[in-house]
Amino acid sequence: MTDEHSPATGRDPNATHPILVLRGSVRYLFMFLGVMALLFVCLSLVAVGQIEMSRPTSGIGEGLFAILFLGVIVYVAVKARQADFTKPLMVIGPQGITGQKLPKLIPWSMIERVDIPRTWWAGLIYLTVRKDADPEILEQLRKRQPLERTVAIPHRWVPGFRSSQVKDIVNRYFERSQQS
């Protein structure tokens, strides 16, 4: 249920607040790995000369790309084994944000800034955690060096919600925490 459909939104403080749940999809994982494996096999066959191209090639470039695709397949498979597909990857609610890779709930009061890129191709909302947040949370977020203190939320793949609704919900939760 979204707030858009609730007639009591904005008036009743006890109105139902949407909770956004991001789940991993095994189907999409297998589709991605299947396409990558198909490209790997095709490029490998071209590299060893089993498939001839319209122009003669040495096979070195195809072989290097085949090795690259094999590396991507192995990387994605290893990362997928670390995720628990029976649990949500991330849950965004009125109390805060929690996820499989976060040690505990990050309350909205610990969020310093919300950055929503205005370009149509940007698929993430960036939340910056305050410097005085829980050290355990900061330690987990520091492991990803370029985005230190940042939590990225994909806004396009939340089932049951449009991208604009997800952005509005995150903004509303953040603004509500700044007012109190």
ChimeraX commands (.cxc) that place a marker at each C-alpha (Angstrom):
marker #1 position 0.00,0.00,0.00 radius 0.5
marker #1 position 1.33,3.40,-0.84 radius 0.5
marker #1 position 0.52,6.67,0.88 radius 0.5
marker #1 position -0.89,7.90,-2.42 radius 0.5
marker #1 position -3.89,5.59,-2.02 radius 0.5
marker #1 position -4.50,6.39,1.63 radius 0.5
marker #1 position -7.04,9.17,2.18 radius 0.5
marker #1 position -5.58,9.90,5.62 radius 0.5
marker #1 position -2.08,10.68,4.38 radius 0.5
marker #1 position -0.64,13.90,5.76 radius 0.5
marker #1 position -3.45,14.37,8.28 radius 0.5
marker #1 position -3.34,11.33,10.54 radius 0.5
marker #1 position 0.02,10.75,12.27 radius 0.5
marker #1 position -0.94,7.08,12.70 radius 0.5
marker #1 position -1.50,6.58,8.96 radius 0.5
marker #1 position 0.19,3.55,7.45 radius 0.5
marker #1 position 3.70,4.30,6.17 radius 0.5
marker #1 position 4.98,2.26,3.24 radius 0.5
marker #1 position 7.91,-0.04,3.81 radius 0.5
marker #1 position 10.10,-0.60,0.77 radius 0.5
marker #1 position 11.57,-4.09,0.49 radius 0.5
marker #1 position 14.35,-4.84,-2.01 radius 0.5
marker #1 position 14.77,-8.54,-2.75 radius 0.5
marker #1 position 17.36,-10.32,-4.83 radius 0.5
marker #1 position 16.10,-12.24,-7.83 radius 0.5
marker #1 position 17.59,-15.64,-8.62 radius 0.5
marker #1 position 15.88,-15.54,-12.01 radius 0.5
marker #1 position 17.72,-12.37,-13.05 radius 0.5
marker #1 position 20.97,-13.76,-11.69 radius 0.5
marker #1 position 20.64,-16.89,-13.81 radius 0.5
marker #1 position 19.65,-14.83,-16.87 radius 0.5
marker #1 position 22.74,-12.64,-16.47 radius 0.5
marker #1 position 25.05,-15.61,-15.93 radius 0.5
marker #1 position 23.50,-17.43,-18.92 radius 0.5
marker #1 position 24.07,-14.52,-21.28 radius 0.5
marker #1 position 27.64,-14.08,-20.03 radius 0.5
marker #1 position 28.30,-17.84,-20.46 radius 0.5
marker #1 position 26.91,-17.74,-24.00 radius 0.5
marker #1 position 29.18,-14.83,-24.90 radius 0.5
marker #1 position 32.13,-16.63,-23.29 radius 0.5
marker #1 position 31.51,-19.79,-25.33 radius 0.5
marker #1 position 31.05,-17.89,-28.62 radius 0.5
marker #1 position 34.18,-15.80,-28.13 radius 0.5
marker #1 position 36.17,-18.88,-27.08 radius 0.5
marker #1 position 35.11,-20.73,-30.23 radius 0.5
marker #1 position 36.11,-17.76,-32.39 radius 0.5
marker #1 position 39.44,-17.52,-30.56 radius 0.5
marker #1 position 40.36,-21.18,-31.15 radius 0.5
marker #1 position 39.19,-21.05,-34.79 radius 0.5
marker #1 position 36.07,-23.24,-34.57 radius 0.5
marker #1 position 33.90,-20.37,-35.75 radius 0.5
marker #1 position 35.22,-18.37,-38.68 radius 0.5
marker #1 position 34.65,-14.66,-38.94 radius 0.5
marker #1 position 33.91,-12.83,-42.21 radius 0.5
marker #1 position 37.40,-11.39,-41.96 radius 0.5
marker #1 position 40.38,-13.38,-40.74 radius 0.5
marker #1 position 41.34,-12.61,-37.14 radius 0.5
marker #1 position 44.21,-13.76,-34.99 radius 0.5
marker #1 position 41.82,-14.68,-32.17 radius 0.5
marker #1 position 43.83,-12.81,-29.58 radius 0.5
marker #1 position 41.23,-10.09,-29.00 radius 0.5
marker #1 position 38.41,-12.62,-28.85 radius 0.5
marker #1 position 40.40,-14.77,-26.45 radius 0.5
marker #1 position 41.07,-11.80,-24.15 radius 0.5
marker #1 position 37.38,-10.87,-24.13 radius 0.5
marker #1 position 36.47,-14.50,-23.42 radius 0.5
marker #1 position 38.81,-14.46,-20.42 radius 0.5
marker #1 position 37.26,-11.17,-19.29 radius 0.5
marker #1 position 33.73,-12.65,-19.52 radius 0.5
marker #1 position 34.87,-15.73,-17.59 radius 0.5
marker #1 position 36.25,-13.45,-14.85 radius 0.5
marker #1 position 32.93,-11.57,-14.66 radius 0.5
marker #1 position 31.02,-14.88,-14.44 radius 0.5
marker #1 position 33.20,-16.11,-11.57 radius 0.5
marker #1 position 32.99,-12.76,-9.73 radius 0.5
marker #1 position 29.18,-12.60,-9.98 radius 0.5
marker #1 position 28.82,-16.24,-8.92 radius 0.5
marker #1 position 31.05,-15.72,-5.86 radius 0.5
marker #1 position 29.19,-12.55,-4.84 radius 0.5
marker #1 position 25.82,-14.27,-5.36 radius 0.5
marker #1 position 26.82,-17.05,-2.97 radius 0.5
marker #1 position 27.38,-14.43,-0.26 radius 0.5
marker #1 position 23.81,-13.11,-0.55 radius 0.5
marker #1 position 20.89,-14.82,1.16 radius 0.5
marker #1 position 18.06,-14.76,-1.38 radius 0.5
marker #1 position 15.49,-15.84,1.22 radius 0.5
marker #1 position 15.88,-12.53,3.07 radius 0.5
marker #1 position 15.42,-8.99,1.73 radius 0.5
marker #1 position 18.59,-7.28,0.53 radius 0.5
marker #1 position 17.41,-3.95,1.99 radius 0.5
marker #1 position 14.38,-2.72,3.93 radius 0.5
marker #1 position 13.52,0.98,4.03 radius 0.5
marker #1 position 10.89,1.99,6.56 radius 0.5
marker #1 position 9.84,4.88,8.80 radius 0.5
marker #1 position 12.36,3.85,11.48 radius 0.5
marker #1 position 15.34,3.66,9.14 radius 0.5
marker #1 position 17.26,1.45,6.73 radius 0.5
marker #1 position 18.53,-2.05,7.28 radius 0.5
marker #1 position 20.09,-4.58,4.96 radius 0.5
marker #1 position 22.03,-7.82,4.69 radius 0.5
marker #1 position 25.37,-6.02,4.52 radius 0.5
marker #1 position 24.55,-3.51,7.28 radius 0.5
marker #1 position 25.26,-4.61,10.88 radius 0.5
marker #1 position 22.13,-2.95,12.26 radius 0.5
marker #1 position 19.36,-0.48,11.54 radius 0.5
marker #1 position 20.48,2.99,10.44 radius 0.5
marker #1 position 17.87,5.38,11.85 radius 0.5
marker #1 position 16.83,8.36,9.74 radius 0.5
marker #1 position 18.21,10.68,12.41 radius 0.5
marker #1 position 21.72,9.38,11.56 radius 0.5
marker #1 position 21.34,10.38,7.89 radius 0.5
marker #1 position 23.11,13.65,7.13 radius 0.5
marker #1 position 22.12,14.16,3.50 radius 0.5
marker #1 position 20.01,12.61,0.74 radius 0.5
marker #1 position 21.25,13.00,-2.84 radius 0.5
marker #1 position 18.86,12.17,-5.65 radius 0.5
marker #1 position 20.44,12.70,-9.07 radius 0.5
marker #1 position 18.02,14.46,-11.42 radius 0.5
marker #1 position 19.16,12.65,-14.56 radius 0.5
marker #1 position 16.95,9.93,-16.00 radius 0.5
marker #1 position 19.72,7.31,-16.19 radius 0.5
marker #1 position 20.74,7.59,-12.53 radius 0.5
marker #1 position 19.41,4.50,-10.79 radius 0.5
marker #1 position 20.49,5.16,-7.21 radius 0.5
marker #1 position 19.61,7.42,-4.30 radius 0.5
marker #1 position 22.62,8.23,-2.11 radius 0.5
marker #1 position 22.23,8.63,1.65 radius 0.5
marker #1 position 25.21,10.02,3.57 radius 0.5
marker #1 position 25.53,8.89,7.18 radius 0.5
marker #1 position 26.61,11.46,9.77 radius 0.5
marker #1 position 30.19,11.33,11.07 radius 0.5
marker #1 position 29.00,10.85,14.65 radius 0.5
marker #1 position 26.92,7.76,13.77 radius 0.5
marker #1 position 27.38,4.38,15.40 radius 0.5
marker #1 position 31.02,3.27,14.92 radius 0.5
marker #1 position 29.93,-0.23,13.90 radius 0.5
marker #1 position 27.86,1.18,11.02 radius 0.5
marker #1 position 30.65,3.56,9.96 radius 0.5
marker #1 position 33.19,0.72,10.01 radius 0.5
marker #1 position 31.01,-1.36,7.69 radius 0.5
marker #1 position 30.47,1.57,5.32 radius 0.5
marker #1 position 34.20,2.47,5.25 radius 0.5
marker #1 position 34.99,-0.87,3.61 radius 0.5
marker #1 position 33.74,0.63,0.34 radius 0.5
marker #1 position 36.36,3.38,0.09 radius 0.5
marker #1 position 35.09,5.67,-2.69 radius 0.5
marker #1 position 31.61,5.88,-1.14 radius 0.5
marker #1 position 32.66,6.17,2.48 radius 0.5
marker #1 position 29.67,6.88,4.79 radius 0.5
marker #1 position 27.27,6.42,1.88 radius 0.5
marker #1 position 24.38,4.00,1.43 radius 0.5
marker #1 position 23.12,3.62,-2.14 radius 0.5
marker #1 position 19.47,2.67,-2.72 radius 0.5
marker #1 position 18.26,1.56,-6.15 radius 0.5
marker #1 position 14.97,3.33,-6.80 radius 0.5
marker #1 position 13.92,1.65,-10.02 radius 0.5
marker #1 position 13.63,-1.97,-8.90 radius 0.5
marker #1 position 11.33,-1.77,-5.89 radius 0.5
marker #1 position 8.36,-4.03,-6.63 radius 0.5
marker #1 position 5.00,-2.30,-6.44 radius 0.5
marker #1 position 6.42,1.24,-6.55 radius 0.5
marker #1 position 7.37,3.58,-9.35 radius 0.5
marker #1 position 10.74,5.31,-9.26 radius 0.5
marker #1 position 9.18,8.67,-8.40 radius 0.5
marker #1 position 7.24,7.11,-5.51 radius 0.5
marker #1 position 10.41,5.61,-4.02 radius 0.5
marker #1 position 12.16,8.99,-4.25 radius 0.5
marker #1 position 9.20,10.71,-2.58 radius 0.5
marker #1 position 9.03,8.13,0.22 radius 0.5
marker #1 position 12.76,8.38,0.99 radius 0.5
marker #1 position 12.58,12.19,0.93 radius 0.5
marker #1 position 9.54,12.17,3.20 radius 0.5
marker #1 position 11.20,9.87,5.76 radius 0.5
marker #1 position 14.35,12.00,5.73 radius 0.5
marker #1 position 12.50,15.32,6.06 radius 0.5
marker #1 position 10.32,13.94,8.86 radius 0.5
marker #1 position 13.45,12.93,10.80 radius 0.5
marker #1 position 14.99,16.41,10.31 radius 0.5
marker #1 position 11.88,18.13,11.69 radius 0.5
marker #1 position 11.81,16.18,14.93 radius 0.5
marker link #1:1,2 radius 0.2
marker link #1:2,3 radius 0.2
marker link #1:3,4 radius 0.2
marker link #1:4,5 radius 0.2
marker link #1:5,6 radius 0.2
marker link #1:6,7 radius 0.2
marker link #1:7,8 radius 0.2
marker link #1:8,9 radius 0.2
marker link #1:9,10 radius 0.2
marker link #1:10,11 radius 0.2
marker link #1:11,12 radius 0.2
marker link #1:12,13 radius 0.2
marker link #1:13,14 radius 0.2
marker link #1:14,15 radius 0.2
marker link #1:15,16 radius 0.2
marker link #1:16,17 radius 0.2
marker link #1:17,18 radius 0.2
marker link #1:18,19 radius 0.2
marker link #1:19,20 radius 0.2
marker link #1:20,21 radius 0.2
marker link #1:21,22 radius 0.2
marker link #1:22,23 radius 0.2
marker link #1:23,24 radius 0.2
marker link #1:24,25 radius 0.2
marker link #1:25,26 radius 0.2
marker link #1:26,27 radius 0.2
marker link #1:27,28 radius 0.2
marker link #1:28,29 radius 0.2
marker link #1:29,30 radius 0.2
marker link #1:30,31 radius 0.2
marker link #1:31,32 radius 0.2
marker link #1:32,33 radius 0.2
marker link #1:33,34 radius 0.2
marker link #1:34,35 radius 0.2
marker link #1:35,36 radius 0.2
marker link #1:36,37 radius 0.2
marker link #1:37,38 radius 0.2
marker link #1:38,39 radius 0.2
marker link #1:39,40 radius 0.2
marker link #1:40,41 radius 0.2
marker link #1:41,42 radius 0.2
marker link #1:42,43 radius 0.2
marker link #1:43,44 radius 0.2
marker link #1:44,45 radius 0.2
marker link #1:45,46 radius 0.2
marker link #1:46,47 radius 0.2
marker link #1:47,48 radius 0.2
marker link #1:48,49 radius 0.2
marker link #1:49,50 radius 0.2
marker link #1:50,51 radius 0.2
marker link #1:51,52 radius 0.2
marker link #1:52,53 radius 0.2
marker link #1:53,54 radius 0.2
marker link #1:54,55 radius 0.2
marker link #1:55,56 radius 0.2
marker link #1:56,57 radius 0.2
marker link #1:57,58 radius 0.2
marker link #1:58,59 radius 0.2
marker link #1:59,60 radius 0.2
marker link #1:60,61 radius 0.2
marker link #1:61,62 radius 0.2
marker link #1:62,63 radius 0.2
marker link #1:63,64 radius 0.2
marker link #1:64,65 radius 0.2
marker link #1:65,66 radius 0.2
marker link #1:66,67 radius 0.2
marker link #1:67,68 radius 0.2
marker link #1:68,69 radius 0.2
marker link #1:69,70 radius 0.2
marker link #1:70,71 radius 0.2
marker link #1:71,72 radius 0.2
marker link #1:72,73 radius 0.2
marker link #1:73,74 radius 0.2
marker link #1:74,75 radius 0.2
marker link #1:75,76 radius 0.2
marker link #1:76,77 radius 0.2
marker link #1:77,78 radius 0.2
marker link #1:78,79 radius 0.2
marker link #1:79,80 radius 0.2
marker link #1:80,81 radius 0.2
marker link #1:81,82 radius 0.2
marker link #1:82,83 radius 0.2
marker link #1:83,84 radius 0.2
marker link #1:84,85 radius 0.2
marker link #1:85,86 radius 0.2
marker link #1:86,87 radius 0.2
marker link #1:87,88 radius 0.2
marker link #1:88,89 radius 0.2
marker link #1:89,90 radius 0.2
marker link #1:90,91 radius 0.2
marker link #1:91,92 radius 0.2
marker link #1:92,93 radius 0.2
marker link #1:93,94 radius 0.2
marker link #1:94,95 radius 0.2
marker link #1:95,96 radius 0.2
marker link #1:96,97 radius 0.2
marker link #1:97,98 radius 0.2
marker link #1:98,99 radius 0.2
marker link #1:99,100 radius 0.2
marker link #1:100,101 radius 0.2
marker link #1:101,102 radius 0.2
marker link #1:102,103 radius 0.2
marker link #1:103,104 radius 0.2
marker link #1:104,105 radius 0.2
marker link #1:105,106 radius 0.2
marker link #1:106,107 radius 0.2
marker link #1:107,108 radius 0.2
marker link #1:108,109 radius 0.2
marker link #1:109,110 radius 0.2
marker link #1:110,111 radius 0.2
marker link #1:111,112 radius 0.2
marker link #1:112,113 radius 0.2
marker link #1:113,114 radius 0.2
marker link #1:114,115 radius 0.2
marker link #1:115,116 radius 0.2
marker link #1:116,117 radius 0.2
marker link #1:117,118 radius 0.2
marker link #1:118,119 radius 0.2
marker link #1:119,120 radius 0.2
marker link #1:120,121 radius 0.2
marker link #1:121,122 radius 0.2
marker link #1:122,123 radius 0.2
marker link #1:123,124 radius 0.2
marker link #1:124,125 radius 0.2
marker link #1:125,126 radius 0.2
marker link #1:126,127 radius 0.2
marker link #1:127,128 radius 0.2
marker link #1:128,129 radius 0.2
marker link #1:129,130 radius 0.2
marker link #1:130,131 radius 0.2
marker link #1:131,132 radius 0.2
marker link #1:132,133 radius 0.2
marker link #1:133,134 radius 0.2
marker link #1:134,135 radius 0.2
marker link #1:135,136 radius 0.2
marker link #1:136,137 radius 0.2
marker link #1:137,138 radius 0.2
marker link #1:138,139 radius 0.2
marker link #1:139,140 radius 0.2
marker link #1:140,141 radius 0.2
marker link #1:141,142 radius 0.2
marker link #1:142,143 radius 0.2
marker link #1:143,144 radius 0.2
marker link #1:144,145 radius 0.2
marker link #1:145,146 radius 0.2
marker link #1:146,147 radius 0.2
marker link #1:147,148 radius 0.2
marker link #1:148,149 radius 0.2
marker link #1:149,150 radius 0.2
marker link #1:150,151 radius 0.2
marker link #1:151,152 radius 0.2
marker link #1:152,153 radius 0.2
marker link #1:153,154 radius 0.2
marker link #1:154,155 radius 0.2
marker link #1:155,156 radius 0.2
marker link #1:156,157 radius 0.2
marker link #1:157,158 radius 0.2
marker link #1:158,159 radius 0.2
marker link #1:159,160 radius 0.2
marker link #1:160,161 radius 0.2
marker link #1:161,162 radius 0.2
marker link #1:162,163 radius 0.2
marker link #1:163,164 radius 0.2
marker link #1:164,165 radius 0.2
marker link #1:165,166 radius 0.2
marker link #1:166,167 radius 0.2
marker link #1:167,168 radius 0.2
marker link #1:168,169 radius 0.2
marker link #1:169,170 radius 0.2
marker link #1:170,171 radius 0.2
marker link #1:171,172 radius 0.2
marker link #1:172,173 radius 0.2
marker link #1:173,174 radius 0.2
marker link #1:174,175 radius 0.2
marker link #1:175,176 radius 0.2
marker link #1:176,177 radius 0.2
marker link #1:177,178 radius 0.2
marker link #1:178,179 radius 0.2
marker link #1:179,180 radius 0.2
view
